[in-house]
């Protein structure tokens, strides 16, 4: 029997890969750190849901996230009640490729995530839409990584 915990290891390795790409970027190596952020989101938002890891994540209200300095998405209907709802909307956006990249001089500067109601075949009016600039998204991902890891240790 192995002590290998797939969920914990996957999350830890996702974080290590993200850090490695960012270190290479700082050294001037041509890497794509925003692409790695999106890849990390696949690992943090989709994989854990399918493995029921979200059930282990400690609840956190919007107000608590604000108090703790979590970067939260901007947009007309970006406000949600808590971290679980935010993760669900972002997970659906990433899983169903419902996001838009905004560029500034060939560099990705922000990402707009959209989640639609089931049955909205025209995809004209999102149920939820949130925008993160790249720096805020990076901070959000690191805070989410820490929160997931601390929740899974409980």
Secondary structure, 3 states (H helix, E strand, C coil): CCCCCHHHHHHHHHHHHHHHHHHHHHCCCCCCHHHHHHHHHHHHHHHHHHCCHHHHCCCCEHHHHHHCCCCCCECCCCCCCEHHHHHHHHHHHHHCCCEEEEEECCEEEEEEEEECCCCCCCCCCCCEEEEEEHHHHHHHHHHHHHHHHHHHCC
